């Protein structure tokens, strides 16, 4: 019995940690990189160039000169990464993916969102504006679902950028987003 309680405790702690590191869901206004992720540059697994994952059946290309930081140990399961677009960490792209466990967790059509296609994955995209520490920021949020023969994977790709750097940040976001391909 003690063994079962111990295993259950570990599972719950792991799930809580994963949830706390995931992107804030559907905030009322734009959020900063610090609010979007706990990942830090130079921490955890580094992803560069072409990235593929057989568990989620996707491939993507991280734009040149950028690194995706997993923020977890190398032997931890893959759930995404964060690319920091500037040295101060004010601009970032957060990519998160997970296996759908409960149908109620499926991404919903975003209010005012537009439909997007990522290979065989379908999704919605929305734009939000706000301020963080007196800086005007913009978020571009793309949520998606990819149906495989034995599972459904859900996730999101979030751009956080000060409006002063929006053009370049959006170019990098679009390059990453358009490189994303899901298969079955």
C-alpha positions as CSV (number, residue, x, y, z in Angstrom):
1,X,0.0,0.0,0.0
2,X,2.8,2.4,0.9
3,X,4.4,1.7,-2.5
4,X,1.1,2.7,-4.3
5,X,0.9,5.9,-2.3
6,X,4.5,6.7,-3.2
7,X,4.0,6.1,-6.9
8,X,0.8,8.1,-6.9
9,X,2.6,11.0,-5.1
10,X,5.4,11.0,-7.7
11,X,2.8,11.0,-10.6
12,X,0.9,13.9,-9.1
13,X,4.1,15.9,-8.4
14,X,5.2,15.3,-12.0
15,X,1.9,16.4,-13.4
16,X,1.8,19.5,-11.2
17,X,5.3,20.4,-12.4
18,X,4.4,19.9,-16.0
19,X,1.3,22.0,-15.7
20,X,3.1,24.8,-13.9
21,X,5.7,25.0,-16.7
22,X,3.1,25.1,-19.5
23,X,1.8,28.2,-21.2
24,X,-0.8,30.2,-19.4
25,X,-4.1,29.2,-21.0
26,X,-6.3,31.9,-22.6
27,X,-5.3,34.9,-20.6
28,X,-7.5,38.0,-20.8
29,X,-4.6,40.1,-22.1
30,X,-1.1,39.6,-23.5
31,X,1.4,38.0,-21.3
32,X,5.2,38.3,-20.9
33,X,7.8,35.6,-21.4
34,X,8.2,35.4,-17.7
35,X,4.5,34.7,-17.3
36,X,4.4,32.2,-20.2
37,X,7.2,29.9,-19.2
38,X,9.6,29.0,-16.4
39,X,12.2,27.9,-18.9
40,X,15.4,29.9,-18.9
41,X,18.1,30.3,-21.6
42,X,21.0,27.9,-21.3
43,X,19.0,25.5,-19.1
44,X,18.0,22.0,-20.0
45,X,18.1,20.2,-23.3
46,X,19.1,22.4,-26.3
47,X,17.3,22.0,-29.6
48,X,18.8,23.5,-32.8
49,X,18.0,23.2,-36.5
50,X,15.7,20.3,-37.5
51,X,13.7,18.8,-34.6
52,X,11.7,15.6,-35.0
53,X,9.7,13.7,-32.4
54,X,8.4,10.2,-33.1
55,X,6.1,10.2,-30.0
56,X,4.1,13.1,-31.4
57,X,4.9,12.5,-35.1
58,X,6.0,16.0,-35.9
59,X,9.0,17.8,-37.4
60,X,9.9,21.5,-37.3
61,X,12.9,23.7,-38.0
62,X,14.2,26.1,-35.4
63,X,15.2,29.3,-37.2
64,X,18.9,29.9,-37.7
65,X,20.8,31.4,-34.7
66,X,18.1,30.3,-32.3
67,X,18.1,27.6,-29.7
68,X,15.0,25.9,-28.2
69,X,15.6,25.3,-24.5
70,X,13.7,22.4,-23.0
71,X,14.2,23.5,-19.4
72,X,14.2,19.9,-18.1
73,X,16.7,17.1,-17.7
74,X,17.8,15.1,-20.8
75,X,16.0,12.0,-19.7
76,X,12.7,13.8,-19.0
77,X,9.9,13.2,-21.6
78,X,9.6,15.8,-24.4
79,X,6.9,18.4,-24.0
80,X,8.3,21.3,-26.0
81,X,10.8,24.1,-25.6
82,X,11.2,27.9,-25.5
83,X,13.2,30.0,-28.0
84,X,14.4,33.3,-26.6
85,X,14.6,35.9,-29.3
86,X,16.6,38.6,-27.5
87,X,19.3,38.6,-24.8
88,X,17.0,40.1,-22.1
89,X,14.3,37.4,-22.6
90,X,11.6,39.9,-23.4
91,X,10.7,38.2,-26.7
92,X,10.2,34.5,-27.0
93,X,8.4,31.6,-28.8
94,X,7.0,28.9,-26.5
95,X,6.2,25.6,-28.1
96,X,4.3,23.1,-25.9
97,X,2.8,19.7,-26.8
98,X,1.2,16.9,-24.9
99,X,-0.9,13.8,-25.2
100,X,-4.7,14.5,-24.8
101,X,-5.8,12.5,-21.7
102,X,-9.3,14.0,-21.2
103,X,-11.6,15.2,-24.0
104,X,-12.5,18.3,-22.0
105,X,-8.9,19.4,-22.4
106,X,-9.1,19.6,-26.2
107,X,-8.2,23.0,-27.6
108,X,-11.3,25.1,-28.4
109,X,-11.8,27.5,-31.2
110,X,-10.4,30.8,-30.0
111,X,-12.8,33.7,-29.9
112,X,-12.1,35.8,-33.0
113,X,-9.4,33.3,-33.9
114,X,-8.5,32.3,-37.5
115,X,-8.1,28.7,-38.7
116,X,-4.6,27.4,-39.3
117,X,-3.2,24.2,-40.8
118,X,0.0,22.6,-39.7
119,X,0.4,19.6,-42.0
120,X,-2.2,17.2,-40.7
121,X,-2.8,19.2,-37.5
122,X,-5.6,21.7,-37.3
123,X,-5.7,24.7,-35.1
124,X,-6.7,28.3,-34.3
125,X,-4.7,31.5,-34.0
126,X,-5.4,34.6,-32.0
127,X,-3.7,38.0,-31.3
128,X,-3.6,39.9,-28.0
129,X,-2.0,43.1,-26.9
130,X,-1.1,44.4,-23.4
131,X,1.6,45.8,-21.3
132,X,4.2,44.3,-19.0
133,X,6.3,46.5,-16.8
134,X,5.3,49.5,-18.9
135,X,6.3,47.8,-22.2
136,X,3.7,47.3,-24.9
137,X,3.7,43.6,-25.9
138,X,1.8,41.5,-28.4
139,X,1.0,37.8,-28.3
140,X,0.3,35.5,-31.2
141,X,-1.1,32.2,-29.9
142,X,-1.7,29.2,-32.1
143,X,-3.4,26.1,-30.5
144,X,-3.6,22.9,-32.4
145,X,-4.6,19.2,-32.3
146,X,-3.0,16.3,-34.3
147,X,-4.9,13.0,-34.5
148,X,-2.8,9.9,-34.8
149,X,-4.0,6.4,-35.2
150,X,-3.6,5.7,-31.4
151,X,-3.7,9.1,-29.8
152,X,-4.5,12.8,-30.1
153,X,-1.8,15.4,-29.4
154,X,-2.6,19.0,-28.4
155,X,-0.4,22.0,-28.0
156,X,0.3,25.6,-28.6
157,X,2.9,27.9,-30.0
158,X,3.0,31.3,-28.4
159,X,4.9,34.4,-29.5
160,X,5.6,37.1,-27.0
161,X,7.2,40.2,-28.3
162,X,7.4,43.9,-27.4
163,X,5.7,45.9,-30.2
164,X,9.1,47.6,-30.8
165,X,10.5,44.2,-31.9
166,X,7.3,42.7,-33.4
167,X,8.2,42.6,-37.1
168,X,11.4,40.5,-36.6
169,X,9.8,38.4,-33.9
170,X,6.7,37.7,-36.0
171,X,9.0,36.7,-38.9
172,X,10.7,34.1,-36.8
173,X,7.4,32.9,-35.4
174,X,5.9,32.5,-38.8
175,X,9.1,30.6,-40.1
176,X,8.8,28.2,-37.1
177,X,5.1,27.8,-37.5
178,X,5.3,27.1,-41.2
179,X,8.0,24.5,-40.7
180,X,5.9,22.6,-38.3
181,X,4.5,19.4,-39.9
182,X,2.5,16.7,-38.3
183,X,1.9,13.2,-39.8
184,X,0.2,10.0,-38.7
